[in-house]
Amino acid sequence: MNTKSKDTRLSIRIEPELKSAGQDVAKDMGMDLTTAVKMFITAMVKEQRLPFEPTSLPVETLQALCESEHHNDYKTYSSAKEMWSDLNV
């Protein structure tokens, strides 16, 4: 009888808060964190690249760039005074 496991163990170190947040997201998607990591690695191997575009830009900058692409969706002002007045500052 062959008792060798067909699986291997992967051990990584991450912050407890990041792990917990990842577990919450995976759970919301109907899976556990192990399944999500397996999906990530499977996609990486299949595509021979990371399954996302890495960036060194901060999240706030990425959000600002996204907003700038849809600038017509945001209110504009003709002066700083008008903006501050609208913000009740």
QUIHU-V333541 format. One record per helix or strand of 3 or more residues. SS is the DSSP state (a for helix, b for strand). FROM is the first residue (numbers start at 1). LEN is the number of residues. If there is no record, write none. Layout:
ss: {SS & SS}
from: {FROM & FROM}
len: {LEN & LEN}
This chain:
ss: {a & a & a & a & a}
from: {16 & 33 & 59 & 71 & 80}
len: {13 & 15 & 11 & 3 & 7}
